[in-house]
Amino acid sequence: MKSVIVIPARYASSRLPGKPLLAETGKPLIQHTYEQAAMSDADEVIVATDDTRIQEAVSAFGGRVVMTSPAHESGTARVAEAARDFKADIVINMQGDEPETEPESLNHLINIHQKAMSAEQPAFVSTLVCPFSPQPVSGAGSPEDPSCVKAVLSADQGGFRKALYFSRSLVPFPRDENGCISNPSSYYLHLGIYAFSMESLQRFESLPESRLERTEKLEQLRILEAGYVVAAGVIDAAPPGVDTPEDYAAFVRRYKSR
């Protein structure tokens, strides 16, 4: 099966303007992400953007880039537009601000989706999750944190698990402990990376925004509420993302120390 990774990238960011082009390491951030993706087993890597500055930066380091409409409200919509210009069996939507994503995790996602597409009830999309870190047990970065999306999973389905729900709230709720978390690692953190078939990617764009999606502000709930299967693969840990100036400074320190 041919697999293509598409990295949606936009210049605007409320917390970190110009994020894809930050280059204190000597390379723009988008190049770090691109190079990690290129080390996976995917057949091709493409950056999808609406900004000529990003287009020029990607072209300068030899990456493939396509221009898309500035009207898109989500990365998935940008990926869907870019995918109209190529053929693939699996299209992976990978965030551009994850410069330390392991190629092995991308390979795992590709393998999961191959299995999930051929299941008795084929998956509409596949994604990755990991256990929360044992610390902290509360506050920022814990399962209590609404910016950390929790995934509730089924038992193993023969090489993958099904996502039962995603939420910003603490789910499942530890009723017997009066809401206190004793083991954060028993909760799953959802990672914002998806593998679609070409058909399901284009079908996603035709699905109406759902009530759950509007409530939680999580577009993957549109898929579940429409009755489709979301397959999930579990990896050991999440790579640090870059959302704030502090995140980027920490990434630069890690990169230079290597």
LOLO-93886 format. One record per residue: z, y, x of N, C-alpha, C in turn. Coordinates in steps of 0.2 Angstrom, whole numbers, plus 5000, padded with zeros to 4 digits. Example, Ala and Ser with C-alpha at 12.3 -4.5 7.8 and 13.67 -1.06 7.14 Angstrom:
2
503949725066503949785062503949845066503549895064503649955068503950005064
This chain:
258
500049945004500050005000500050065004499650115003499650175006500150225004500550245008501150295007501050365010501150415007501050485009501750525008501950555013502550595012502350665011502550705006502350775005503050815005503050865009503650905010503450975007503750985001503651054998504051105002503751165004504151215007503951285005504451325003504351395001504751435006504551495006504851545011505551575008505551585002506051614999506651564998507251595000507851554999508451604998508851594993509351644991509951644997510051584999510551585004510351585011509651575013509451575019508651585019508551655018507851675018507451655024506751635023506351615028506551545032506951505028507251445031506751405035506151385032505751335035505451365042505551425043505251455050505751475055506451465053506951475058506851435064506851465070506651425076507051435082507751435081508151445087508151385092507851325089507851265094507251265098506751315097506151315100505551295095505751265090505351235085505551265078505051275073505251295066505551235063506051255058506351195055505951145052505351175049504951135045504551085050504551095056504251055061504750995063505351015063505850955064505850905058505750925052505750885047505050845047504550875048503850845048503850795054504150805060504150755065504550695063505150705060505550645058505150605053504750635048504350605043503850565047503550595052502950565055503150505059503850495060504050435064504150375059504150385053504150335048503550295048503550245043502950195042502450225037502550285035502150325030501450335033500950325030500250335032500050405034500350455031500250525032500750565030500850625033501350675031500950745030501150775024500850835022501350885020501350945022501751005020501351035014501651055008501451085003501751155002501451205002501751275002501351324998501651384997501251434994501251494998501451485004501551545009501151535015500751585017500351585022500651585029501251615029501651605036501851535037502051495032502251425033501551385035501051405031500351375033500151385040500251445042500051455049500551415054501151415053501651385057501551305058501351275052501251205052500551185055500051225054499451225058499551225065499951275067500051285074500351225078500751185075501051125078500651065077500051075073499551015072499750975066500151005062500250965055499750985050499750935045499350945039499650985034499351035031499651085026499151095021499351095015498951115009499351175005498951225003499151274999499151254992499751284988499851264981500051334978500051324971500251384967500951414968500951474968501651504969502051504962501751474957502151474950502551414950502551364954502951304953503751324953504151294949504851304948505251254952504851194954505251144957504751114963505151084968504751044973504350994970504550954965504150904962503450924960503550984956502851014954502451024959502651054965502251074970501951014973502350954974502050894977501550864972501650864966501150844961500450874961500550944962499850984963499550954970499950954975499650934982499350864981499650824977499450754977498750744973498550794970497850784966497350784971497450804978496850804982496850744987497250694986497250634990497350574986497250514989497350454986497950414990498450394986498950354989499250304983499650254985499950214981500650234980500950264985501650294985501650364987501950414984502050474986502750494986502950514992503650534993503750604994504250624990504450694989505050704994504950735000505450745005505650815006506250835005506450905006506350935013506150995014505951025020506551045024507151045021507751065025508251005026507950955028508250895030507950865037508150905042507750895048508050835052508550805050508850745053508850685049508350685044508250625040508050565045508350505044508150455049507450425046507050405051506350375048506550305045507050275047507250205044507450215037507750275035507950285028507250295024506750325027506150335023505750275022505850225027505550165027505850125022506550125021506950095016506750115009506650175008506350205002505650175000505250175005504550145003504650075001505050035005505149965003505449954996505949994995506249994988505750004983505350054984504850074978504350014977504149984983503649934982503949874978504549854979504949804975505049834968505249894967505449914960504749924956504249944959503549944955503349884952503549824956503249764954503849724950504349754948504949724944504649714937505049674933504949654927504849714922505349764924505349834921505149884926504549894928504449934934504750004934504950024940505250094941504750144940504950204937504550264937504650294943505250294947505350334953505850294957505850294963506450274967506750324971507350324973507750374977508250334981508650374985509150354989509850384987510350344989511050364988511450344994512050364995512450345000513250354998513650315000514350324998514650395001515050424997515350485000515850465006515950515010516350505016517050495013517450455017518150445015518550505014518350565018518750625017518150675016518350735012518950745009519050705002519650705000519750674993519650724987519650784989519550834984519250904987518950944982518651004985517950994987517751044991517051044994516950984998516350954996516050894999516350834997516850834992517150774989516750754982516850704979516550684973516750734967517250774968517450834964516950884964516550894969516150954971515550954966515451004962514851004957514151004961514251034967513551034971513350974974513850924974513650854976513550814970512950794969512750754963512950684964513250654959513550584959512950544955512950484958512450434955512850374953512750354947513150284944512550234944512750174947512250124948512350064945511850024943511949954941512049904947512149844945512249794950511549784953511549744959510849734962510349704957509749724958509249704953508749654957508949634963508449594967508149644973508549674976508349714982508349794981508549814974508749884973509149884967509449944966509849954960509550004955509750004949509550054944510050104943509850164943510250224942510350224934511050224933511250234926511350304923511550344928511650414927511750454933511550524933511750564938512150624935512650654939513050704936513350744941513450814940513750854944514550844943514750814938515450804936515650734940516350724939516650664943516450604938515950564940515850504936515750454941516050394939516550374934517150414935517450434929518150464929518750414930519150424935519750384936520250394931520250364925520650384920521450364922521450304925522150274926522450314932522150354936522350394941522450474939522350484932522350554930521850594933521250564935520750614938520850614945521350584949521450594956520950544959520650564965520250514968520550484974520650414974521050384979520550354984519850344983519450314987518750354986518550404989517950444989517350394990517450344995516850304996516650254991517050254985516850214980516350254975516150314977515750354973515050364977514550364974513850374977513650444977513450474982513050534983512350524982512050564978511250564977510950604982510450584986510050614990509450634987509250704988508650724985507950704988507850644988507150614990506950564985506250564984506050524978505350494981505250434978504650394979504350384972503750414971503350404965502750364966502450334961501750304961501350374959500750374961500250424959500350444952500250384948500250394941500950424938501450394940502150424938502250494940502050514946502050584948501750634944501150614942500750654937501050654930501250594928501550594921502250634921502650634926503250674926503050744924502550774926502350844925502250854917502050794914501950804907502550794902503050764906503650754902504050824900504250834894504550894892505250894896505550954897506150964900506650934895507150894897507650864892508250904892508650884886509250914885509750904891509850834893510250824899510050864905509450864906509150904912509350974912509351004906509551074905510251084906510651034904511351044904511651034911511350984915511650974921511251014927510651034925510151064930509951014935509750954933509550894937508950864934508350874938507750854935507650784934508050744938507950674937508250644931508650684927508850664921508350664916507750704917507250704912506950634912506950594918506650534918507050484914507750484916508150434912508150444905508150514903508250524896507550504892507050504896506350484893506350404892506850364895506850294894506550254900506450294906506150264912506650234917506450194921506950164926506850204932507450224935507550254942507850204946507450184951507750134956508150174962508650134964509050174970509150124975509050144981509250114987509850144990510350104993510950134996510850135004510950185007510950195014511750215016511850205023512550215025512850285024512450335026512650405026512150455025512250515023511850565022511750605028511050625030510950675035511250745033511450785038511650845036511050895034511050925028510550965026510651035029510151085028510251155030510151195024510651225021510651265015510951335017511351345022511651405023511551425031511651485033511651505040512151465044512751445041513151405045512851335046512551305041512251235041511751245047511351295047510751295052511051305059511651345060511951355066512251285069512451245064512751175066512151135068511651135065511051095067510851115074510751175075510551205082511051175087511651175086512151155091512051075092511951035087511850965087511150955091510650995090510050985093510050995100510351055102510451065109510851025113511350995110511850945113511450885115510950865111510550805112510050815118
